[in-house]
Amino acid sequence: MQETRQFILNILRERGEATVDDIVEDLRKRRGAITAVTVRHHLARLQDENLITTPQLRHRNAPGRPQHVYALTEAAKEYFPSNYKPLAAHLIEQIAHQLPPKQINVILEGVAERMADDANIANDLSLPDRLNVVVEYLNQHGYNARWEKHPEGYLIQTSNCPYHHIAEHNHALCDMDMRLVSSLLGVVPRLQSRMSRGDSICAYLIPNGSSG
């Protein structure tokens, strides 16, 4: 993120909403001289990236023309520090200490089913079309996935684990991924390789003759 634009996001985060004049004033305090024209340029770029809302008119308390105010979108929240990774790791660790493996698997299977439901994949797709949709969904969630034809059927490969550091210590998350892929496909694939076992990718084989 370009420095001035990050400053603008920070200002909008602190203020809730702000006019160009507000942003210029705050930026001058933080980084020195800047013009309203330059700020408008950065705001336009942020709007193109869906990080700020379409400006809304705000009427002044004193006489004068209404002013446009800007605010953050939901997408902009990703540009601020978060604590998701350690929080998730501690939650999984505590669940592992408190519950037997069978109950942990039930919980994570439920999570996988919920994620698959969110994908909302149509039931009447051919398997290749379904694979396209499944791979697109996995990529939206950080798996870096692709599929290819295989002598024994179809192969889904993922080269990134979105929770790699957690899965290293708790393989129940790998089982959750297996359930997720199975639920998305509507068939149970065969696990061919797994990164948590030292393989370079996770791979799932859908044998010939499988159908959703």
C-alpha positions in Angstrom: 0.0 0.0 0.0 1.4 3.4 -1.0 2.3 5.4 2.1 -0.1 8.4 1.6 -3.0 6.1 0.8 -2.3 4.1 4.0 -2.3 7.4 5.9 -5.7 8.3 4.4 -7.1 4.9 5.4 -5.8 5.4 8.9 -7.4 8.9 9.1 -10.8 7.4 7.9 -10.4 4.6 10.4 -9.9 7.1 13.3 -12.6 9.6 12.2 -15.2 7.2 10.8 -15.8 9.6 8.0 -13.9 12.7 6.7 -14.0 15.4 4.0 -11.1 16.3 1.7 -10.4 19.3 3.9 -10.3 17.0 7.0 -7.9 14.6 5.3 -5.6 17.4 4.1 -5.5 18.9 7.6 -4.6 15.5 9.2 -2.1 14.6 6.5 -0.2 17.9 6.9 0.2 17.1 10.6 1.5 13.6 9.8 3.7 14.0 6.7 3.9 17.7 5.8 2.6 19.8 2.9 0.0 18.2 0.6 -2.7 19.7 -1.6 -6.4 18.9 -1.9 -5.9 18.0 -5.6 -3.3 15.3 -4.5 -5.7 14.0 -1.8 -8.5 13.7 -4.4 -6.2 11.7 -6.7 -5.4 9.3 -3.9 -9.1 9.1 -2.9 -10.0 8.2 -6.5 -7.4 5.4 -6.5 -8.7 4.1 -3.2 -12.3 4.2 -4.5 -11.2 2.3 -7.6 -9.8 -0.4 -5.3 -13.1 -0.5 -3.4 -11.4 0.6 -0.2 -13.5 3.7 0.4 -17.2 4.4 -0.2 -18.7 6.6 -2.9 -18.6 10.1 -1.3 -21.8 11.2 0.4 -23.0 14.7 0.8 -22.9 16.2 4.3 -24.6 19.5 5.0 -22.6 22.0 7.1 -23.8 23.3 10.4 -22.7 26.8 9.2 -23.7 28.5 5.9 -21.9 27.1 2.9 -22.1 24.4 0.2 -22.5 20.7 1.4 -19.3 18.7 1.5 -18.5 15.2 0.3 -17.5 12.8 3.0 -15.6 9.5 2.6 -15.6 6.4 4.7 -14.0 2.9 4.7 -15.5 -0.1 3.0 -15.5 -3.6 4.6 -12.6 -4.5 2.3 -10.4 -1.8 3.7 -10.3 -3.6 7.1 -7.9 -6.1 5.6 -5.3 -3.3 5.5 -5.1 -2.9 9.2 -3.3 -5.2 11.7 -5.3 -8.3 12.9 -4.8 -11.0 15.4 -6.6 -13.8 13.6 -3.7 -16.2 13.2 -2.6 -16.4 16.9 -6.2 -16.3 18.0 -7.1 -19.3 15.8 -3.9 -21.2 16.9 -4.8 -20.7 20.6 -8.4 -21.7 20.0 -7.4 -24.9 18.3 -4.8 -25.6 20.9 -7.3 -25.2 23.7 -9.9 -27.3 21.9 -7.3 -30.0 21.5 -6.4 -30.0 25.2 -10.1 -30.0 26.4 -11.7 -32.4 24.0 -11.0 -36.0 22.7 -10.0 -36.3 19.0 -13.4 -37.6 18.0 -15.2 -34.5 19.2 -12.6 -32.3 17.6 -13.2 -34.0 14.3 -16.9 -33.5 14.7 -16.5 -29.8 15.3 -14.1 -29.3 12.3 -16.3 -31.4 10.0 -19.1 -29.0 10.9 -16.9 -26.1 10.0 -16.1 -27.7 6.6 -19.8 -28.4 5.9 -20.6 -24.8 6.7 -17.9 -23.5 4.4 -19.1 -25.8 1.6 -22.7 -24.6 2.1 -21.4 -21.0 1.7 -20.0 -21.9 -1.7 -23.6 -22.6 -2.9 -22.5 -24.8 -5.8 -25.3 -26.0 -8.1 -26.0 -29.7 -8.0 -26.6 -30.2 -11.7 -23.0 -29.3 -12.9 -20.9 -31.8 -14.8 -17.8 -32.9 -12.9 -15.4 -30.7 -14.9 -17.6 -27.7 -14.5 -17.9 -28.5 -10.8 -14.1 -28.7 -10.5 -13.8 -25.3 -12.1 -16.2 -23.8 -9.4 -14.5 -25.7 -6.6 -11.0 -24.5 -7.6 -12.3 -20.9 -7.9 -13.8 -21.2 -4.4 -10.5 -22.6 -3.0 -8.5 -19.9 -4.6 -10.7 -17.2 -3.1 -9.8 -18.7 0.3 -6.1 -18.8 -0.3 -5.4 -22.4 -1.3 -3.7 -21.6 -4.7 -5.6 -24.6 -6.3 -5.8 -26.0 -9.7 -7.2 -29.2 -11.3 -6.0 -31.4 -14.1 -7.0 -34.6 -15.9 -5.3 -37.7 -14.5 -5.0 -41.2 -15.9 -7.2 -42.4 -13.1 -9.7 -39.5 -13.1 -9.2 -35.9 -12.0 -6.6 -34.4 -9.6 -7.1 -31.3 -7.5 -3.8 -29.8 -6.2 -3.3 -27.0 -3.7 0.1 -25.5 -3.1 -0.8 -23.1 -0.3 -2.3 -23.9 3.1 -4.1 -20.8 4.5 -3.4 -22.0 8.1 0.0 -23.6 7.5 1.5 -22.8 10.9 -1.5 -24.1 12.8 -1.9 -27.3 10.7 1.8 -28.1 11.3 0.9 -28.7 14.9 -2.6 -30.0 14.6 -3.4 -32.3 11.6 -7.1 -32.2 12.4 -7.2 -29.1 10.2 -5.9 -31.3 7.3 -8.8 -33.7 7.9 -11.1 -30.6 7.8 -9.7 -29.7 4.4 -10.4 -33.2 3.2 -14.0 -32.9 4.3 -14.3 -29.5 2.7 -13.0 -30.7 -0.7 -15.3 -33.7 -0.4 -18.4 -31.6 0.5 -17.6 -29.1 -2.3 -17.3 -31.9 -4.9 -20.1 -34.0 -3.7 -17.8 -37.1 -3.9 -15.1 -38.4 -1.5 -11.7 -38.1 -3.2 -8.5 -40.0 -2.4 -5.8 -38.1 -0.6 -2.6 -38.4 -2.6 -0.3 -36.1 -0.8 -0.3 -33.6 2.1 2.0 -30.7 2.9 1.8 -31.4 6.7 3.5 -34.7 5.9 6.3 -33.1 4.1 4.9 -33.1 0.6 5.2 -30.0 -1.6 1.4 -29.9 -2.3 -1.9 -31.4 -1.1 -3.5 -33.5 -3.8 -6.9 -35.1 -4.1 -7.8 -37.7 -6.7 -11.3 -38.0 -7.9 -11.4 -41.5 -9.6 -13.1 -42.1 -12.9 -16.7 -42.9 -12.5 -17.2 -40.6 -9.6 -20.3 -38.3 -9.7 -21.8 -35.7 -7.4 
